[in-house]
Amino acid sequence: MILAMKPERPRGLGSYAFWIVVIVVGLVIFGLVNQYSAGISLSSKNRTAAFERQLLYVPFAILACWLTYRLNLDQVRKHWFKVFIVAMALMFAARIPGIGVTVNGSWRWIDLGVIRLQASDLGKIALVIGLAHLLTNMQRHTLGLKFNVFQLSNRDPYLFTRRGWIDFREGFLKPSGLILAICAGIALGPDLGTIILCASVGGVMMIISGVRWKYILPTVLVAVVGLVILVLNWETRMRRITSFIDPWGRRENESYQLFEGMVAFGVGGITGKGAANGLQVRAYLPEAHTDFILANIGEEHGLIGTSLVA
């Protein structure tokens, strides 16, 4: 089992930290260039709005990176519950008119004037920090206990002993409770994609930490069944799924954006058409500055540029 250890800080620009900085700076510059290019799809009045907004985020991001680098992660992990409370408060606040901002029917953002904060972002951080703390405690509580993680028999008395209860409480109840709480807060948005992401990350962390499979497997099964029932009764999500499965048959309505995005990749070919020379973003891809920015990259920089970003 792997217990949390204080990592040794890299020293000097010759370390891996230097290359991380180089890669991040390169991605930021490349992203800003393509955000500016994608703004062509907007009206002449708002063409640079998305670019200016992203440019405004850069100094805040640099400050956040520096603070994170200077933090003692062991100390942060000890204060995970405070981070969790703040994250939950922000996700609830995002639903309050005047504080939260609705975009396309979703309440996910808090207006801070200069920038908008997506409340679930802090929820993701709280999830990882909280699980790191809880699962480390679980390992300390169960260290030295001998059991077969694949034992699924109902005759296994382990759960009904004191040690079994400690294992169940520390290794399953607390971590899964944290995951459920974070996902419930995100559901206020709602944001199904982020819920699935957080649940998946949490599940993987539990598996890596040695949580018993006999606790995890039934939970995954129930979660999958619940997700299927939810999607089947959620018209918006069903339309997105059917549009993804058959974008060609629905390209005039629900799949228009997706279809034109795929066309952009095809037009770009191997090397692309050059920065700001994309035809799709100028006439056919109205939301190129959003998640479909990759389609714009594919058309203007081709397979090579897309692969470098990936």
Secondary structure, 3 states (H helix, E strand, C coil): CCCCCCCCCCCCCCCHHHHHHHHHHHHHHHHHHHHHHHHHHCCCCCCCHHHHHHHHHHHHHHHHHHHHHHCCHHHHHHCHHHHHHHHHHHHHHCCCECCEEEECCEEEEEECCCCEEEHHHHHHHHHHHHHHHHHHHHHHHHCCCCCCCCCCCCCCHHHHCHHHHHHHHHHHHHHHHHHHHHHHHHHCCCCHHHHHHHHHHHHHHHHHCCCCHHHHHHHHHHHHHHHHHHHHCCHHHHHHHHHHHCCCCCCCCCCHHHHHHHHHHHHHCCCCCCCCCCCHHHHCCCCCCCCCHHHHHHHHHHHHHHHHHC
